[in-house]
Amino acid sequence: MNNLHPNERLTIGISQMAPVWLDKEKTLAKIVAEIQQAGTQDCELLVFGEALLPGYPFWLELTDGAR
C-alpha cells in the first residue's frame, strides 16, 4: 500500500557495515551510531544486512567451535 503522495519522497539509506568481531554489544552500539548519523541526513528508512547482529560468525556452527 502506497501512502505517499506522488510528489512526496522517502529518503532511504543502505548501510554496509561490518560487525565488531564476537561482540554483540559493540556491534549494537555501531548500529545505533549509524542510525543517528543517518537521521542527521534526513534518512527516513535505513536498511542493514540481515546477518549484521548474529552474535557469532555464521560459519562457527560448521567447526568444532560450536560444540
PDB file of N, CA, C and O in Angstrom, chain B, residues numbered from 101:
ATOM      1  N   MET B 101       0.845  -1.173   0.000  1.00  0.00           N
ATOM      2  CA  MET B 101       0.000   0.000   0.000  1.00  0.00           C
ATOM      3  C   MET B 101       0.890   1.235   0.000  1.00  0.00           C
ATOM      4  O   MET B 101       1.762   1.377   0.857  1.00  0.00           O
ATOM      5  N   ASN B 102       0.678   2.094  -0.925  1.00  0.00           N
ATOM      6  CA  ASN B 102       1.488   3.302  -1.068  1.00  0.00           C
ATOM      7  C   ASN B 102       0.736   4.482  -0.464  1.00  0.00           C
ATOM      8  O   ASN B 102      -0.299   4.898  -0.984  1.00  0.00           O
ATOM      9  N   ASN B 103       1.263   5.018   0.637  1.00  0.00           N
ATOM     10  CA  ASN B 103       0.627   6.154   1.295  1.00  0.00           C
ATOM     11  C   ASN B 103       1.287   7.475   0.934  1.00  0.00           C
ATOM     12  O   ASN B 103       0.910   8.517   1.470  1.00  0.00           O
ATOM     13  N   LEU B 104       2.255   7.452   0.043  1.00  0.00           N
ATOM     14  CA  LEU B 104       2.937   8.677  -0.349  1.00  0.00           C
ATOM     15  C   LEU B 104       2.175   9.384  -1.461  1.00  0.00           C
ATOM     16  O   LEU B 104       1.670   8.757  -2.392  1.00  0.00           O
ATOM     17  N   HIS B 105       2.109  10.662  -1.341  1.00  0.00           N
ATOM     18  CA  HIS B 105       1.567  11.486  -2.421  1.00  0.00           C
ATOM     19  C   HIS B 105       2.570  11.413  -3.569  1.00  0.00           C
ATOM     20  O   HIS B 105       3.768  11.304  -3.308  1.00  0.00           O
ATOM     21  N   PRO B 106       2.139  11.469  -4.817  1.00  0.00           N
ATOM     22  CA  PRO B 106       3.076  11.359  -5.946  1.00  0.00           C
ATOM     23  C   PRO B 106       4.241  12.354  -5.896  1.00  0.00           C
ATOM     24  O   PRO B 106       5.297  12.087  -6.470  1.00  0.00           O
ATOM     25  N   ASN B 107       4.069  13.479  -5.228  1.00  0.00           N
ATOM     26  CA  ASN B 107       5.144  14.472  -5.165  1.00  0.00           C
ATOM     27  C   ASN B 107       6.008  14.337  -3.918  1.00  0.00           C
ATOM     28  O   ASN B 107       6.957  15.104  -3.750  1.00  0.00           O
ATOM     29  N   GLU B 108       5.705  13.381  -3.039  1.00  0.00           N
ATOM     30  CA  GLU B 108       6.498  13.171  -1.831  1.00  0.00           C
ATOM     31  C   GLU B 108       7.617  12.170  -2.108  1.00  0.00           C
ATOM     32  O   GLU B 108       7.511  11.305  -2.978  1.00  0.00           O
ATOM     33  N   ARG B 109       8.679  12.318  -1.343  1.00  0.00           N
ATOM     34  CA  ARG B 109       9.809  11.397  -1.478  1.00  0.00           C
ATOM     35  C   ARG B 109      10.124  10.773  -0.128  1.00  0.00           C
ATOM     36  O   ARG B 109       9.921  11.386   0.919  1.00  0.00           O
ATOM     37  N   LEU B 110      10.613   9.567  -0.169  1.00  0.00           N
ATOM     38  CA  LEU B 110      11.055   8.849   1.014  1.00  0.00           C
ATOM     39  C   LEU B 110      12.562   8.680   0.887  1.00  0.00           C
ATOM     40  O   LEU B 110      13.045   8.106  -0.089  1.00  0.00           O
ATOM     41  N   THR B 111      13.299   9.174   1.862  1.00  0.00           N
ATOM     42  CA  THR B 111      14.758   9.067   1.823  1.00  0.00           C
ATOM     43  C   THR B 111      15.168   7.747   2.463  1.00  0.00           C
ATOM     44  O   THR B 111      14.906   7.505   3.641  1.00  0.00           O
ATOM     45  N   ILE B 112      15.816   6.899   1.670  1.00  0.00           N
ATOM     46  CA  ILE B 112      16.216   5.564   2.109  1.00  0.00           C
ATOM     47  C   ILE B 112      17.733   5.469   2.105  1.00  0.00           C
ATOM     48  O   ILE B 112      18.390   5.927   1.170  1.00  0.00           O
ATOM     49  N   GLY B 113      18.285   4.869   3.159  1.00  0.00           N
ATOM     50  CA  GLY B 113      19.724   4.638   3.239  1.00  0.00           C
ATOM     51  C   GLY B 113      20.009   3.151   3.339  1.00  0.00           C
ATOM     52  O   GLY B 113      19.212   2.387   3.885  1.00  0.00           O
ATOM     53  N   ILE B 114      21.148   2.751   2.809  1.00  0.00           N
ATOM     54  CA  ILE B 114      21.595   1.359   2.890  1.00  0.00           C
ATOM     55  C   ILE B 114      22.945   1.354   3.587  1.00  0.00           C
ATOM     56  O   ILE B 114      23.874   2.040   3.160  1.00  0.00           O
ATOM     57  N   SER B 115      23.053   0.583   4.654  1.00  0.00           N
ATOM     58  CA  SER B 115      24.296   0.524   5.414  1.00  0.00           C
ATOM     59  C   SER B 115      24.993  -0.809   5.170  1.00  0.00           C
ATOM     60  O   SER B 115      24.407  -1.876   5.359  1.00  0.00           O
ATOM     61  N   GLN B 116      26.238  -0.731   4.753  1.00  0.00           N
ATOM     62  CA  GLN B 116      27.063  -1.926   4.601  1.00  0.00           C
ATOM     63  C   GLN B 116      28.193  -1.805   5.609  1.00  0.00           C
ATOM     64  O   GLN B 116      29.259  -1.273   5.298  1.00  0.00           O
ATOM     65  N   MET B 117      27.960  -2.294   6.800  1.00  0.00           N
ATOM     66  CA  MET B 117      28.963  -2.193   7.846  1.00  0.00           C
ATOM     67  C   MET B 117      29.286  -3.577   8.388  1.00  0.00           C
ATOM     68  O   MET B 117      28.465  -4.492   8.323  1.00  0.00           O
ATOM     69  N   ALA B 118      30.476  -3.713   8.915  1.00  0.00           N
ATOM     70  CA  ALA B 118      30.903  -4.983   9.492  1.00  0.00           C
ATOM     71  C   ALA B 118      30.615  -4.984  10.989  1.00  0.00           C
ATOM     72  O   ALA B 118      30.735  -3.948  11.642  1.00  0.00           O
ATOM     73  N   PRO B 119      30.236  -6.133  11.538  1.00  0.00           N
ATOM     74  CA  PRO B 119      30.048  -6.210  12.982  1.00  0.00           C
ATOM     75  C   PRO B 119      31.398  -6.175  13.700  1.00  0.00           C
ATOM     76  O   PRO B 119      32.442  -6.419  13.094  1.00  0.00           O
ATOM     77  N   VAL B 120      31.365  -5.872  14.988  1.00  0.00           N
ATOM     78  CA  VAL B 120      32.573  -5.980  15.812  1.00  0.00           C
ATOM     79  C   VAL B 120      32.720  -7.459  16.142  1.00  0.00           C
ATOM     80  O   VAL B 120      31.808  -8.070  16.699  1.00  0.00           O
ATOM     81  N   TRP B 121      33.851  -8.024  15.803  1.00  0.00           N
ATOM     82  CA  TRP B 121      34.092  -9.461  15.906  1.00  0.00           C
ATOM     83  C   TRP B 121      33.713 -10.013  17.282  1.00  0.00           C
ATOM     84  O   TRP B 121      34.305  -9.626  18.290  1.00  0.00           O
ATOM     85  N   LEU B 122      32.749 -10.897  17.325  1.00  0.00           N
ATOM     86  CA  LEU B 122      32.287 -11.610  18.515  1.00  0.00           C
ATOM     87  C   LEU B 122      31.833 -10.696  19.656  1.00  0.00           C
ATOM     88  O   LEU B 122      31.874 -11.103  20.817  1.00  0.00           O
ATOM     89  N   ASP B 123      31.407  -9.482  19.351  1.00  0.00           N
ATOM     90  CA  ASP B 123      30.969  -8.547  20.395  1.00  0.00           C
ATOM     91  C   ASP B 123      29.630  -7.926  19.992  1.00  0.00           C
ATOM     92  O   ASP B 123      29.578  -6.911  19.297  1.00  0.00           O
ATOM     93  N   LYS B 124      28.560  -8.559  20.443  1.00  0.00           N
ATOM     94  CA  LYS B 124      27.219  -8.120  20.063  1.00  0.00           C
ATOM     95  C   LYS B 124      26.898  -6.723  20.595  1.00  0.00           C
ATOM     96  O   LYS B 124      26.265  -5.930  19.898  1.00  0.00           O
ATOM     97  N   GLU B 125      27.322  -6.416  21.811  1.00  0.00           N
ATOM     98  CA  GLU B 125      27.032  -5.103  22.399  1.00  0.00           C
ATOM     99  C   GLU B 125      27.711  -3.971  21.625  1.00  0.00           C
ATOM    100  O   GLU B 125      27.093  -2.938  21.368  1.00  0.00           O
ATOM    101  N   LYS B 126      28.980  -4.165  21.253  1.00  0.00           N
ATOM    102  CA  LYS B 126      29.685  -3.130  20.484  1.00  0.00           C
ATOM    103  C   LYS B 126      29.112  -3.007  19.076  1.00  0.00           C
ATOM    104  O   LYS B 126      29.052  -1.911  18.518  1.00  0.00           O
ATOM    105  N   THR B 127      28.693  -4.125  18.509  1.00  0.00           N
ATOM    106  CA  THR B 127      28.053  -4.077  17.193  1.00  0.00           C
ATOM    107  C   THR B 127      26.746  -3.300  17.278  1.00  0.00           C
ATOM    108  O   THR B 127      26.441  -2.493  16.399  1.00  0.00           O
ATOM    109  N   LEU B 128      25.979  -3.541  18.327  1.00  0.00           N
ATOM    110  CA  LEU B 128      24.730  -2.812  18.514  1.00  0.00           C
ATOM    111  C   LEU B 128      24.996  -1.314  18.676  1.00  0.00           C
ATOM    112  O   LEU B 128      24.242  -0.491  18.157  1.00  0.00           O
ATOM    113  N   ALA B 129      26.061  -0.958  19.392  1.00  0.00           N
ATOM    114  CA  ALA B 129      26.429   0.455  19.546  1.00  0.00           C
ATOM    115  C   ALA B 129      26.781   1.074  18.191  1.00  0.00           C
ATOM    116  O   ALA B 129      26.432   2.224  17.926  1.00  0.00           O
ATOM    117  N   LYS B 130      27.471   0.314  17.333  1.00  0.00           N
ATOM    118  CA  LYS B 130      27.786   0.803  15.983  1.00  0.00           C
ATOM    119  C   LYS B 130      26.510   1.031  15.176  1.00  0.00           C
ATOM    120  O   LYS B 130      26.398   2.008  14.437  1.00  0.00           O
ATOM    121  N   ILE B 131      25.558   0.124  15.327  1.00  0.00           N
ATOM    122  CA  ILE B 131      24.292   0.248  14.607  1.00  0.00           C
ATOM    123  C   ILE B 131      23.544   1.498  15.058  1.00  0.00           C
ATOM    124  O   ILE B 131      23.025   2.249  14.232  1.00  0.00           O
ATOM    125  N   VAL B 132      23.492   1.718  16.365  1.00  0.00           N
ATOM    126  CA  VAL B 132      22.813   2.906  16.899  1.00  0.00           C
ATOM    127  C   VAL B 132      23.474   4.171  16.369  1.00  0.00           C
ATOM    128  O   VAL B 132      22.785   5.110  15.969  1.00  0.00           O
ATOM    129  N   ALA B 133      24.809   4.204  16.364  1.00  0.00           N
ATOM    130  CA  ALA B 133      25.527   5.375  15.844  1.00  0.00           C
ATOM    131  C   ALA B 133      25.223   5.589  14.362  1.00  0.00           C
ATOM    132  O   ALA B 133      25.082   6.725  13.910  1.00  0.00           O
ATOM    133  N   GLU B 134      25.124   4.503  13.617  1.00  0.00           N
ATOM    134  CA  GLU B 134      24.812   4.592  12.183  1.00  0.00           C
ATOM    135  C   GLU B 134      23.397   5.144  11.968  1.00  0.00           C
ATOM    136  O   GLU B 134      23.167   5.952  11.068  1.00  0.00           O
ATOM    137  N   ILE B 135      22.468   4.704  12.795  1.00  0.00           N
ATOM    138  CA  ILE B 135      21.093   5.206  12.710  1.00  0.00           C
ATOM    139  C   ILE B 135      21.054   6.695  13.030  1.00  0.00           C
ATOM    140  O   ILE B 135      20.382   7.466  12.346  1.00  0.00           O
ATOM    141  N   GLN B 136      21.777   7.097  14.071  1.00  0.00           N
ATOM    142  CA  GLN B 136      21.815   8.516  14.437  1.00  0.00           C
ATOM    143  C   GLN B 136      22.427   9.356  13.324  1.00  0.00           C
ATOM    144  O   GLN B 136      21.926  10.436  13.013  1.00  0.00           O
ATOM    145  N   GLN B 137      23.502   8.866  12.727  1.00  0.00           N
ATOM    146  CA  GLN B 137      24.149   9.584  11.626  1.00  0.00           C
ATOM    147  C   GLN B 137      23.197   9.717  10.440  1.00  0.00           C
ATOM    148  O   GLN B 137      23.101  10.781   9.830  1.00  0.00           O
ATOM    149  N   ALA B 138      22.502   8.641  10.122  1.00  0.00           N
ATOM    150  CA  ALA B 138      21.549   8.680   9.006  1.00  0.00           C
ATOM    151  C   ALA B 138      20.427   9.677   9.293  1.00  0.00           C
ATOM    152  O   ALA B 138      19.942  10.351   8.384  1.00  0.00           O
ATOM    153  N   GLY B 139      20.022   9.767  10.544  1.00  0.00           N
ATOM    154  CA  GLY B 139      18.981  10.716  10.917  1.00  0.00           C
ATOM    155  C   GLY B 139      19.398  12.158  10.702  1.00  0.00           C
ATOM    156  O   GLY B 139      18.564  13.003  10.377  1.00  0.00           O
ATOM    157  N   THR B 140      20.676  12.448  10.880  1.00  0.00           N
ATOM    158  CA  THR B 140      21.158  13.816  10.650  1.00  0.00           C
ATOM    159  C   THR B 140      21.140  14.169   9.170  1.00  0.00           C
ATOM    160  O   THR B 140      21.212  15.342   8.804  1.00  0.00           O
ATOM    161  N   GLN B 141      21.042  13.146   8.316  1.00  0.00           N
ATOM    162  CA  GLN B 141      21.000  13.361   6.872  1.00  0.00           C
ATOM    163  C   GLN B 141      19.575  13.180   6.334  1.00  0.00           C
ATOM    164  O   GLN B 141      19.372  12.942   5.143  1.00  0.00           O
ATOM    165  N   ASP B 142      18.602  13.299   7.230  1.00  0.00           N
ATOM    166  CA  ASP B 142      17.179  13.199   6.879  1.00  0.00           C
ATOM    167  C   ASP B 142      16.786  11.847   6.295  1.00  0.00           C
ATOM    168  O   ASP B 142      15.834  11.758   5.519  1.00  0.00           O
ATOM    169  N   CYS B 143      17.505  10.805   6.660  1.00  0.00           N
ATOM    170  CA  CYS B 143      17.160   9.456   6.219  1.00  0.00           C
ATOM    171  C   CYS B 143      15.929   8.992   7.003  1.00  0.00           C
ATOM    172  O   CYS B 143      15.893   9.090   8.230  1.00  0.00           O
ATOM    173  N   GLU B 144      14.927   8.489   6.288  1.00  0.00           N
ATOM    174  CA  GLU B 144      13.686   8.042   6.917  1.00  0.00           C
ATOM    175  C   GLU B 144      13.607   6.524   7.071  1.00  0.00           C
ATOM    176  O   GLU B 144      12.847   6.016   7.896  1.00  0.00           O
ATOM    177  N   LEU B 145      14.388   5.811   6.283  1.00  0.00           N
ATOM    178  CA  LEU B 145      14.433   4.355   6.361  1.00  0.00           C
ATOM    179  C   LEU B 145      15.874   3.930   6.124  1.00  0.00           C
ATOM    180  O   LEU B 145      16.458   4.261   5.092  1.00  0.00           O
ATOM    181  N   LEU B 146      16.454   3.198   7.077  1.00  0.00           N
ATOM    182  CA  LEU B 146      17.832   2.732   6.954  1.00  0.00           C
ATOM    183  C   LEU B 146      17.820   1.212   6.963  1.00  0.00           C
ATOM    184  O   LEU B 146      17.253   0.593   7.864  1.00  0.00           O
ATOM    185  N   VAL B 147      18.441   0.616   5.964  1.00  0.00           N
ATOM    186  CA  VAL B 147      18.431  -0.829   5.790  1.00  0.00           C
ATOM    187  C   VAL B 147      19.816  -1.386   6.101  1.00  0.00           C
ATOM    188  O   VAL B 147      20.830  -0.865   5.637  1.00  0.00           O
ATOM    189  N   PHE B 148      19.840  -2.465   6.903  1.00  0.00           N
ATOM    190  CA  PHE B 148      21.085  -3.148   7.261  1.00  0.00           C
ATOM    191  C   PHE B 148      21.068  -4.564   6.692  1.00  0.00           C
ATOM    192  O   PHE B 148      20.007  -5.095   6.361  1.00  0.00           O
ATOM    193  N   GLY B 149      22.238  -5.166   6.581  1.00  0.00           N
ATOM    194  CA  GLY B 149      22.337  -6.557   6.148  1.00  0.00           C
ATOM    195  C   GLY B 149      21.691  -7.487   7.166  1.00  0.00           C
ATOM    196  O   GLY B 149      21.694  -7.202   8.364  1.00  0.00           O
ATOM    197  N   GLU B 150      21.146  -8.580   6.697  1.00  0.00           N
ATOM    198  CA  GLU B 150      20.381  -9.477   7.561  1.00  0.00           C
ATOM    199  C   GLU B 150      21.213 -10.167   8.632  1.00  0.00           C
ATOM    200  O   GLU B 150      20.661 -10.573   9.654  1.00  0.00           O
ATOM    201  N   ALA B 151      22.508 -10.312   8.437  1.00  0.00           N
ATOM    202  CA  ALA B 151      23.337 -11.031   9.402  1.00  0.00           C
ATOM    203  C   ALA B 151      24.260 -10.096  10.184  1.00  0.00           C
ATOM    204  O   ALA B 151      25.291 -10.532  10.696  1.00  0.00           O
ATOM    205  N   LEU B 152      23.903  -8.832  10.277  1.00  0.00           N
ATOM    206  CA  LEU B 152      24.771  -7.866  10.952  1.00  0.00           C
ATOM    207  C   LEU B 152      24.890  -8.127  12.443  1.00  0.00           C
ATOM    208  O   LEU B 152      25.965  -7.921  13.006  1.00  0.00           O
ATOM    209  N   LEU B 153      23.840  -8.569  13.100  1.00  0.00           N
ATOM    210  CA  LEU B 153      23.853  -8.730  14.551  1.00  0.00           C
ATOM    211  C   LEU B 153      23.584 -10.180  14.965  1.00  0.00           C
ATOM    212  O   LEU B 153      22.631 -10.438  15.701  1.00  0.00           O
ATOM    213  N   PRO B 154      24.399 -11.120  14.509  1.00  0.00           N
ATOM    214  CA  PRO B 154      24.147 -12.509  14.858  1.00  0.00           C
ATOM    215  C   PRO B 154      24.697 -12.902  16.225  1.00  0.00           C
ATOM    216  O   PRO B 154      24.178 -13.822  16.858  1.00  0.00           O
ATOM    217  N   GLY B 155      25.738 -12.219  16.684  1.00  0.00           N
ATOM    218  CA  GLY B 155      26.354 -12.587  17.951  1.00  0.00           C
ATOM    219  C   GLY B 155      27.512 -13.559  17.801  1.00  0.00           C
ATOM    220  O   GLY B 155      28.318 -13.702  18.720  1.00  0.00           O
ATOM    221  N   TYR B 156      27.607 -14.218  16.680  1.00  0.00           N
ATOM    222  CA  TYR B 156      28.724 -15.121  16.414  1.00  0.00           C
ATOM    223  C   TYR B 156      28.861 -15.287  14.904  1.00  0.00           C
ATOM    224  O   TYR B 156      27.909 -15.038  14.164  1.00  0.00           O
ATOM    225  N   PRO B 157      30.043 -15.709  14.440  1.00  0.00           N
ATOM    226  CA  PRO B 157      30.236 -15.883  12.995  1.00  0.00           C
ATOM    227  C   PRO B 157      29.304 -16.972  12.446  1.00  0.00           C
ATOM    228  O   PRO B 157      29.097 -18.002  13.087  1.00  0.00           O
ATOM    229  N   PHE B 158      28.758 -16.738  11.280  1.00  0.00           N
ATOM    230  CA  PHE B 158      27.809 -17.684  10.686  1.00  0.00           C
ATOM    231  C   PHE B 158      28.421 -19.061  10.472  1.00  0.00           C
ATOM    232  O   PHE B 158      27.704 -20.062  10.487  1.00  0.00           O
ATOM    233  N   TRP B 159      29.730 -19.129  10.274  1.00  0.00           N
ATOM    234  CA  TRP B 159      30.370 -20.402   9.967  1.00  0.00           C
ATOM    235  C   TRP B 159      30.794 -21.163  11.220  1.00  0.00           C
ATOM    236  O   TRP B 159      31.268 -22.294  11.108  1.00  0.00           O
ATOM    237  N   LEU B 160      30.640 -20.581  12.406  1.00  0.00           N
ATOM    238  CA  LEU B 160      31.126 -21.209  13.630  1.00  0.00           C
ATOM    239  C   LEU B 160      30.460 -22.555  13.881  1.00  0.00           C
ATOM    240  O   LEU B 160      31.101 -23.478  14.383  1.00  0.00           O
ATOM    241  N   GLU B 161      29.182 -22.679  13.538  1.00  0.00           N
ATOM    242  CA  GLU B 161      28.483 -23.941  13.770  1.00  0.00           C
ATOM    243  C   GLU B 161      29.022 -25.072  12.895  1.00  0.00           C
ATOM    244  O   GLU B 161      28.744 -26.241  13.164  1.00  0.00           O
ATOM    245  N   LEU B 162      29.779 -24.751  11.866  1.00  0.00           N
ATOM    246  CA  LEU B 162      30.350 -25.771  10.989  1.00  0.00           C
ATOM    247  C   LEU B 162      31.703 -26.260  11.481  1.00  0.00           C
ATOM    248  O   LEU B 162      32.300 -27.146  10.869  1.00  0.00           O
ATOM    249  N   THR B 163      32.196 -25.693  12.581  1.00  0.00           N
ATOM    250  CA  THR B 163      33.504 -26.058  13.123  1.00  0.00           C
ATOM    251  C   THR B 163      33.344 -26.658  14.511  1.00  0.00           C
ATOM    252  O   THR B 163      32.232 -26.741  15.033  1.00  0.00           O
ATOM    253  N   ASP B 164      34.444 -27.072  15.102  1.00  0.00           N
ATOM    254  CA  ASP B 164      34.413 -27.585  16.471  1.00  0.00           C
ATOM    255  C   ASP B 164      34.105 -26.483  17.479  1.00  0.00           C
ATOM    256  O   ASP B 164      33.777 -26.781  18.628  1.00  0.00           O
ATOM    257  N   GLY B 165      34.203 -25.220  17.075  1.00  0.00           N
ATOM    258  CA  GLY B 165      33.929 -24.109  17.975  1.00  0.00           C
ATOM    259  C   GLY B 165      32.483 -24.043  18.427  1.00  0.00           C
ATOM    260  O   GLY B 165      32.177 -23.377  19.416  1.00  0.00           O
ATOM    261  N   ALA B 166      31.594 -24.717  17.727  1.00  0.00           N
ATOM    262  CA  ALA B 166      30.178 -24.684  18.084  1.00  0.00           C
ATOM    263  C   ALA B 166      29.814 -25.762  19.099  1.00  0.00           C
ATOM    264  O   ALA B 166      28.690 -25.783  19.601  1.00  0.00           O
ATOM    265  N   ARG B 167      30.735 -26.641  19.400  1.00  0.00           N
ATOM    266  CA  ARG B 167      30.424 -27.749  20.325  1.00  0.00           C
ATOM    267  C   ARG B 167      30.757 -27.399  21.735  1.00  0.00           C
ATOM    268  O   ARG B 167      30.559 -28.213  22.637  1.00  0.00           O
TER     269      ARG B 167
END
